[in-house]
Amino acid sequence: LHERLTVCLLRVGASAEASDALDRALVAYQRAAQTDPFDEEAVRGLMRVHARAGRRRLALQQYTQLCQLLAAELGATPQLETSALATTLRDEPTPAHAPLVLVGRQHERAALLQ
């Protein structure tokens, strides 16, 4: 039953991710990872969603937690696909941040620009 639930959650996550519904994808992947913490497909989904949402640090944190879990419980390392994703995320240049927008704060903005 847990395996079926995980498969369904992964499908929901992938579908939501493909439609750019990142919040929905995140929830589905989180539930899948909670159901089976060793499911690397769920962890990769979490990593991708966090990265696409600009939370690369959280994406890499998911990988670190998986590495620790696998080492402690199974004496294993992550699959090559999972490690490759982590390497890609680590090696990507940090995106330039969007300019600071102070909505409804024209006076404060003007003071900052002086």
Protein Blocks (a to p, Z undefined) as FASTA:
>chain_A
ZZmmmmmmmmmmmmmmmnopaklmmmmmmmmmmmmmmlmklmmmmmmmmmmnopamlmmm
mmmmmmmmmmmmnopacdfklmmmmmmmmmpccddddddddehilmmmmmmmZZ
